[in-house]
Amino acid sequence: MVPRSLLPFAGVLAAACVILAASGGVGVHAARHHTHTPHGAHASASLSQIHPLSQVGNTHDPSLLEMPKAIPTPNADALRGTRPNLVYIMADDSGYGDLGANGFGADTPFLDQLAAGGIRFTDFHSGSSICTPSRANVMTGRLGLRTGVTDLFWPESLHGLPRNETTLAEMLVAAKYHTAIVGKWHLGHVDGHHPSYRGFEETFGLPWGPGDGCVDVPDFDLVPKPRCPKDPLLDGAPAATRMFSLEYAQRDYARTHGRSLSAISLGYDGKAPANLLYDVPGPNCQTEGGAVNGAEELQQGPDESVMEFEARAKEYQEGRMPPPEVTKQCNQWILEQPVNLTSLTDKYVAKSDSLIRRWAKEQQSAKASGAEGKPFFLYVPLSHTHAPLFFDPRWTGSSKSKSIYGDTLREMDYQVQALYDSLKSAGVLDNTLIIYSSDNGPWEVMCQYGGSSGPFLGEWQKSATGGGGGATSKLTTWEAGHRVPSIAHWEGRIKPGQVSAALGSHLDIVPTFLALAGVPLPSDRQFDGVDLSPVLFDGAASVRDHLFHAEYINGNLTAMRFQQYKAYFKTYSVPSCNGTGPTPQHEIIHNPPLVFDLSQDPAEAKPLTNVAPALLQKFDQLRLQKLADIYSTPHTWANMTLGTTSAWPCCNPNHVDCRCED
C-alpha cells in the first residue's frame, strides 16, 4: 500500500466533524429526534450473558467509563508465533438464530457440537451488513472507509478490492503458509482482483453469490433464476435465442441494480452469461509472471466523495473516458458454466478434503525428516444460505422444520462437519484453529427463504411511532444486520463448553491469525481489529469496549457500541419481506443519538431516556477519534465502475450463456 501524505490534523478534525454533522453527530441540530414512547410488549429471548464490562441499567454510574485491569494471558502469550493451521469458515446471510446452540430452534447438530467443543460467541459482529464490504473487512482487518469497499462488486464490475490493500492471504503466503479459498469470493473477478492474484495459491469456488447468472437446475427463490439457453451464439442462431440473451441481460442488470427496465441501456453485447465455478490450481491464474493490466487504484482523501465517483462513472458511460482493459486470463480455469448448484456443496467438500490431505501429508513428511512443516490457511466462504437456496436432493425433508431453509441449513451443517472430519482424519485437528461466523445477518426481504435473527428484532425501526417500518437485518445497522453466529474451536487449546460475551468482529480475524502465525501487522496503515487470543485461550472477558457499525453503500459509521450500550446517529429503512417498508428510503438523523441498553433490550424496542451526558460524550469522543484516524492515515478509493456483460468470465464465448459444453 502506497502511503499518502498526512493531512494536517486540524484539517482532518474539520473533515471528521463535517461527516459527524452530516449524520447527526456532535454540534448539529437533529433533522428529527425521537423520544420514544413504549408501544407494547415485544417477544424476545434473553441472552445467556451480557457484555462483561457492563454496568447494567445505570448510565450515570461513574464506573461505567472505567476499563478493567488487564488479566495475565499466559496461554495466548505462549501460542503467538507457533504457526498453527488456520481455517476460517464464513456462512452467507446466516443470522444469529440460525445456529441451534444459540437457542432459537435452528437444526444445526454438528455446528452445535463444534460450539460445545470450544467457544460460542454471543456478541460477535460482521464488519458490514452486506456481502462485499464484509468480505473486505475479513481480508484486510480494516473498515470500508479505509479500503474504499463499501458497496457490492457485480458480475459487470471492472475492478475489485484495491490492489494496494494487502489481504490476509497475501500476508500469510509471504510467511510461508499454504493458502487456498474454497467458496464465494465476491471481491472482484477480473485479472488482478481474482483471488488467484490476491494471495491464494489455489482457488475453487464462485466469483460472487449463487444468485447471479442463469442456471440449469431449479433453485428456491421468491423469483426463481431463469434457465440458461443451450443454443450456440452463432450468426444463424434462432431469433428467440438472441432475444432471450438481451432480455435476460437487461432484466438481470435491472434487478441487481434496483433500476427499471426503461432505464437500462441497450448497450449489452448480446450475451447472458451463466454463473460459474472456478478451479484454479496456482497463483495468478497460472500465467507467466502474473502480469496485470491497468494502473493501481489511487489513494484519495476525504474530498474524493461519492459524487466524484459518480462523475467518473458517468464519464465512462458516456464514452468520454476509455474503459480499463479487461483481460480474461482466468477463463481457462472455469470448471463449470453454468454451475450445478445442487452438487456444489459436495464439490466444496471434496476439494477441501483433497487440500487438507495433501497439506497434512507434506507436514508429516517434513516432520519425519526433522524439518518444519508448512502450515496452511484455508478460507471457506460458504455459498449457503444466500438466496436462491439449493441443496442436493438427499437433504430434502431432512430438517426438523421440513422447510426449504431448514434443509439448506442441514446441508451447510454437513459441509462444516465434513471439513472437520477431514482435519481429524488427516491428523492435524490438534494443530488447527477453526473459526466459524457469517458475512452478515439474514436477508429479511427473502421471506421464507431468509434466516433467523433470533432475539434481535429492531422493533423501534419497525414501529409506526419509531422508524416507520422496514427490515432490520441485512443492509442495516440494527443488531440483526451484523450480530452473527460465531464459534472458535482448537482441540486441546481452547477450553470446551465456553460461552463468551466478549465483543468480537470480523475485523479481528486478521490481527488474531497474524499473531498466531508470528507475522507483524504492516506498519504503513491502521487496522480496526484486535487480537482475540486472550479471549480464545485465557478466558479474558473482552479485549475491547467499543465497536463501530457501518452503513451499507457508503460505509459511514452511523451506529456504534460502547459496552452494552448502542447508539444510533442515523436510522434508515430498507425493504422488508415482499418489499414492504417505507418508500422511498426513510432516514432519520438523531442528535443526541438513540441509545439502547442491549443487555436489557436485545430487540431494540425502547430507547433509553435520561442518558448520562458522560455516556453521550463518550460516544461522540470515540467516533470523532475514529474518523480523524481514518482520514489522517492511508486509505483507499475503490473503483466500482461497471462495464457490460463482457466483463463476465466466459468459458465459451461461442455460446449465449458462455456454456462450457453443448
N, C-alpha and C positions, 0 to 999 in steps of 0.2 A: 504494500500500500504506500503510495507516494504522499508524504506529509505535506500539508498545505500550510501557508503562513498563518500564524495565530492571529486572530482578531484581537485588537486591544480590548481588555476586559470590560471597559466602560461600554464599548460598542456592543459586546456580547450581552451584557446585562440589559442594555436597552432593547436588543433584539428579542431576548427572552421575555422581557416584560411585555413587549408588543404581542407575542404569542400568548402569554398568560391572559392579557386583556381580551384578546380575540376569543378566548374560550372560557372566560368567566373567572379569571384568577384575581390576584390582588389588585386593588386600586381602580376597579371599574364598577359601574352600576349594572346590575343584572338586567338582562332583557326581560326576564321573567323569573321570579323567585317564588318557590312554593314553601309554605309552612304546612306540612301535611296533616290532614285530619284522618284518623283511622277510619277505614271503610269496610270493616267487617273482618271476620275471622279468616285465617288462611291455613291451608293444610301444608305442613312441612315437618319432616322428621328432624329431631335434634341430632347434632353431630356428637360423636363419642368424645371429642376433645375440642377445646378452644385454643386459640393461639397461646403458646406458653409464656409469652411476655405480657399478656393482657392484664388489665386492671378492670374487672368486669363491672359495667354499669355506672361508673362514675368518671366522667370525662374531666372533672375538676380536681381529681386526685393528683397532687404534685408528683408522686412517684411514677405517674404514667409515662413521663418523658425520660425516665432514667433507664439506661441499659444495664442489664445484669452483668455481673462479673463473668469473665470467660472461665470455662472449666478446663482442666487438663484433658488433652486429647492424645494419649499415648498410642492408641491403635491407628488413628489417622496419620500421625507423625511417622509411624513405622511403615505404613503402606505406601506413602508417597514415594514415587520413583521406582516402585517394584515392577512396573511394566506388565500388568495383567492383561489378559484379553478383555476387550470391551465390546459389549453388544448393546445397541440402543434400538428398541422396538417402539414404533410410533403408529398407533391406530389413526384412522382418518374419520373425523366428525363423530367420535365416540364420546358420549357425555359421562359425567360423574356417576350417574345412575346406571351406566352400562357395565359396571364391574359388580358382580354379585356380592363380593365381600364388603362393598360399601353399604349394603343393606336395603336395596330398593328393588329386589326381585329379579335382577338380571341372571340369566343362566350361563355362567362362565365358570364351570367347575375347575378347569386347570388354572386359570388366572387366580382364582380364589386360593388354590393350593400354593401357587407361586407366592402370593401375598403372605400366606401363613408361614412360609419358609423364610421370610425376610421382613422388609418394612413396607407397610402400606401407608402412603401419604394421604392425609385428608385435606391438605391446603396447598396443593401443587397447581401451578398455573402455566398455560401456554403464553408465549411472548406476544401473541396476537390472536385474534379470534377468527382468522381466515387463513386458508391453506398456505399460500406462497410466503407471506411475511413470517408466519410461524416457523416454516422450514428454514428460512434465512436466519431467524433467531437461533435455532438449534445449531446450524452450521457455523455461525460466527460468534455467538455469545454477545451479540450487540443488537440494540434496539433498531427498529426500522428507520428512525430519524437519523441514525448513524450510517446505516448501509444504503439508504435510499429505497429499500424494498418495502413498500407499504401497501402495495396492491398486487393483483394477480398477474402472472405471466400466462399468456394464452397460446394456443397452438399457432397463432399467427404472429407471435412475438418475435422480433428480430434480435433480441438480446436476452440477458438473464442476470443472475446475481453478478454485480460488478466484479471484474477480474482483479481489481485492486483491494477487494475484500478477501481475506485468507480464510479458507474453510478448515474445519476440524480435520477433515480427511487429509488436506494438504499438509497440515502441521504434523499429523501422525505418520504419514508416509515418509516425510522427511526425517522422522525419528526412527525409521526402520521398522515400521509396523506394516503388515499386510492390510490392505483396505479393500472393501467391496460394499456395494449397495445392492440390495435385493428388494425392489419395490418401487414406489412412486417418488419421483424426484421433484418436479414442478418448480425448478429454479432456472429454467432455460434449457433449450434442446439444440440450438444451432452450435456450430463449431466454436469452441472457446468457452461455452457455457454448459454444454452437455456434461453430465457427471464424470464422464471419462476424462475430461480436461480439468476437473476440479478436485483432484487428489485421489480418485477411486481407481485402483488398478483394474478392477472388474466391475462391470455394470450389467445388471439383469433386472428389467422392470419396465414400467411405463414412464414416458416423459412427463405425463401430467395425470389427472384423475381419470377414472373409468367413464366419466360422462361426456367426454369429448370425442366426436367422430362417430360414424355409423358402425353398426355391429352386425354380425351374422346370427348370433344366438340371442334369443329373447332375454330381457332383463326385467327387473321390477322397479318401476318409477311412476310418478304421477303422470308423466308424459313419456312413454317408452321411446327409447332411441330408435331412429329409422334404420331399416335394414339396408345393408350395403348392396348395391347392384353388382352384377357379375359380368357385364358386357365390357369388353376392352374399349378403351377410349381411342378409337380409330376414326379416320375420315368417314368411313362408311357405317359408323355406329348408328343405331336407331335414334331418331329424334328424341324419343322418350328418355333415353339414357342421358343425353346432354341436358334436357330439361330438368331431369332429376338432379343432376350434379349442380347446376346453377341454383335451382330452388333450394336444395339442401344446404349448400354453402351459405346462401343468404339467410335462411331460417336459423341455421346453427349460429351464425355470427350475431343475428338479432337477439336470439335467446340468451347467449352467454354474455352479451354486452348490454343487455337491457334496452335495446333500441327497437323501434318499429321497423317493419319491413320497408315502409316507404322511405325511411331514412338511410337505407343501405344502398351503397353504390353498386353498380353492376360490373365493377372492375375486377371480378374474380377471373381466374384463369381456366375455368371450366372443370375443375376437379372437386370432388367431395371426398377428401381423404378419410380413411378409417383410422380408428385408434390402433396402437401398435405395441409390440413387445420387443425390447432390445435384449441382445445377448452379446455384450462387448467383452472380449477376452483380455484386453490390455488397455493401458492408458492412451489418451489422445486418439482414441478410435484406431489405434494401430497404424497411424500414419507417420511417415518418416519425419522426425524432428518435432512432430506435433504442431506444425505451423498453423497459425490462426490469422485470418484476415480481419482487417478493421482496427481502428485505434482504440486505445484504452478508454474506459469511461472517465469523464473528467471529474475532479474534485470540485464541488460547488459549495459556496457559502449559503447563509440563510436567505440571501436575496434571490437565489435561484428557486423560485417558488413553483407551485403547481401551474400558475398562469404561464410561467416561462416554458415549462414542459409542453403545455397545451399549444403554445405558439409554435414551438418546434415541430410538434406532431402535425399541425395544420400546414406548415410549410412543406413537409414531406408529402402529405395527402394531396396538396395542390400542385405537386410536381416542381416546386421551387427549391427543393432540397433533395439531392440524389439519395436513394435508399442505400443503406450499407450493403456490402456484398454478403450474400448468404450462401455458404458452401454446404455441401451435402456429404462430407467425409464419413459420417456415421451411418449413412443409409445402408451401407454394405452389411451392417451388423443387425439389421432388423430381422428378428426371428419369425414373427407373425404380424401380418397386417391383412385383414382385421384380426385383433387379438381375440382369442376364445376366452371370454370372461369366466365361464363355468369351470374351466380347467386351470385357471390362473393360479389359484391358491396351491394346488398340487405342484404346479411348476415352481412356485416360490419355495415350497418345502424341499423339493428335490435339489434345487440349486443351492440353498443354504446348507443342506446336508453335505453336498459334494464339496463345497468350500471348506466347511468345518473339518471334515475328514482329511482333506488334503493338508490343511494348515496344521492340524494336530499331528499328522504323520511326520511332517517336517520338524515340528518341535521335538517330538520323541526321538527322531534320528539325531538331531543336534545334541540333545541331552545325552544320548548314548555315546556320542563321540567327545563329550566334555565341553561342547560349545554352548553358547546361549541361544536358545530357540527364538525365532522371530514371532512376537505376539501379533494378534490381529484385532482390527476394528471392523465389526460387521454392523452396518446400518440397515435396518429393516423397517422402512416406512410402508406399512400395510396399505392395501387398497380398500380394505374394509374399515368403516362401514359407510363410506361415502356413497350417496345415491348416484347412479342406479345401483340397486342391490343385486347380487348374483351369488350363486354358490353351486357346487356340484350337486346333482340330484340326490345323492345319498344322504344329504343333510336335510332334505325336505321333511318337515314334521318332527325334526329331532329336538326342538326346544320345548321347554315346559309350556310356553305360551302358544305353541303351534302357529307362530306368526312368521311372516317373511323376515322381519327384522330380527326376531329371536333366532331363526335358523341361520341367518347371516352371522350373528354373534357366535353361534356354536362353531361355524367353520373357522372364524377368526381365532377362537379359543384353541381349536385344533392346531392351527398353524403355529401358535406360540408354543404349544405343548410339543409339537414335532421338532421345533428348533431346540427346545430344552433337551429333549431326548437325544438329539444329535450331539449336543455338547457333552451329555453324560456318557453316551456310548463311545465317544471319541476320547474320553478320559481327560477332558480339560475343564469340566464343570467347576472344580475346586480352585481354578485359577482364572475365573471369568466373572466379571461384574456384568449383570444384566439389569438394565433399566427399561421399564415399560411406561408409556404415557400415551396421550392423544394429541393431535396437532391443534385441536380447538374443541369447543363444545358441540352439541348436536345441532343439526340443521332443522330448525323448527318448521320452516316452510315446506318441508318434505312430508309433514303429517305422519301417517303410519309408517313411512319409510325413513323416519328420523329417530334419533335415540332419546335417551332419558337424561334430564339434567338433575335428577334426584331432588333434593330439597331446595335447589337454587332456582326460584321461580320468577324473580324480578317483578314482584307483584305491584310495586309502585308504578312501574312503567306501564303495566297492563291496565291499571285503573283509570277510569274516566276522570277522576279527580287528581290523578298524578300525571304520568307521562302521556296518557291518552290512548294507549294501546300499542300493539305490535309485538314482535318476537323479542325475547330477552336471552337468546342463546348465541349461536354462531353469528358473526358480524357485529356483535355488540360488546360493550364493556361491562355489562351485567355479569354476575358471577358465573352463570351458566355458559357464557361465551368463552370463558378462559379457565375456569376451575375444572381440571380434568383428572381422571383416574391416574394413579401413578404407583408403581411398585419398584423396589430395588431389591435385588437378590444376589448374594455371593456366598455360596456354600462354605461354611467354616469361618467366614469373615464378618458377615452381617448376622447379628443375633436374630433368630427366627421369632415370629409372633409379635413383632413390634407394630404399633400404630402411632404414627408421628404427626403432630400438628405443626411441625416446622414449616415455615413459609418457603416454598421452593418454586422453581421456574425452569422452563426450557433454557433460559439464558445461563443456567448453572451447569449445563452439560459440558460445555467447552472447558471452563476452569476446573471442573471436577475430573474429567477424563485426562486433561493435560497434567494435572498434579499427580495422578496415579502413574502416568506414563513418564514422569520426570522431565516434562517439556515445559519450559517457562513460557508464560504468556508473552506475546510480542509487546515490546515496549514502545512502539511507534503509534499506538492507538489506545483508546479506552474501552474497557469491557463493562457490561452491565450485569453480569452474573457473579456468583460467589462459589467457592469450593464447598461442596456439601459433605466432604469427608468427615468432619466432626459429628454430623448428624448420622451418617451411614454407619460409622464404625465405633463411635464412642457414646452414642445416645444423647448428643447435645440437643437441648430443647429447640434451638434455632440458631441460624448464623446471620440472620438479617431481621430487621424490624419493619421494613417498608418495601414496597414494590409498586411499579407503575404499569398501567394498563393502557394500551394504545388503541385508538380508533382504527377501524379498517379504512382503506383507501388512502388516508393522509397520514396515519401514524401518530397523530397528535396525542399527547399524554393528558387526556381529559378525565381520567379516573385514576385513583391510587389507593393503596393500602398503607396504613400505619398501625402496627399491632393488629387488634381485631377490628379496627375501625376502617371504613371505606368511604372515601369522599368522591363525589361526582361534581366536576366543574361544568360539565355539559352532559345532557342526556339526549338521546335521539331514537327514532323509531325505524325499524326495518320490517318488511312483510312477515306476517305470521303464517300459520297453516292456511293453505289455499290462497295465499297472497293477501290475507286480511291485515288491516292496520291502517294508521293514518296515511293519507296521500295528499300532497307529496310528503317527503320525509319531514317529520315534526321534530325540530331541535329546540331545546330549552337550555339557556345559559343559567347557571346557578352561582350567585355571589351573595352571601357566602355559599360554599358548596353544600349539597345534600350530604349528610353523614349518616351512615348506618352502622350499628353495632352487630357485626355478623355472628358473634358468639350467642347473641340472644335472638337474632332475626335473620337467619340464613336466607329466608325468602325475600328479603329486602322490601318489606311491606311498609314499614313505618320509619321514616327519617327521624333522627333524634332532634329534640328541641332543647334549647338552653345548652348548646355545646360550648365547652370551655374555650375562651379566647386563646389560651395557650395551645390547645389542640389545633384550632384553625390556623394559628400562626405556624405551627409545626408543619402542617400540610403545605402551606404556601412556601415556607423556607425550603423544604426538601425538593419541591417541584422546581422552584427557581434555581436551586443549585444544580439540579439535573440538566435543565435546559441550558444553563450557562456552560456546563461542562461539555454538552453535546456540541454546541456551536463554537466553542473555543478550542476544540481538538479535531483531528482529522475525521472527516465524514464524507460520504459519497453521494453522488447523484446517480440514480439508476435510470437507464434508458428504457422506457416502457413502450417504445414505438412499435406499432403493429404494422405488419405487411398484409399480404393476402394469403390465400390458401397455398401459395407457392412456398411459403415459409414452413409448411408442414413437412416432417420427414416422410419420405416416399420410397417404398420398397420397389415398386414397379410403375414408372410414370406412364406406361402404355395402358394402364387401367384407370377407369374413372375414380376408383377409390384407393388407388395405389396397391391393389391386391398383389401379394407376393406370387400367388399361383392362380391359375384359372379355376 
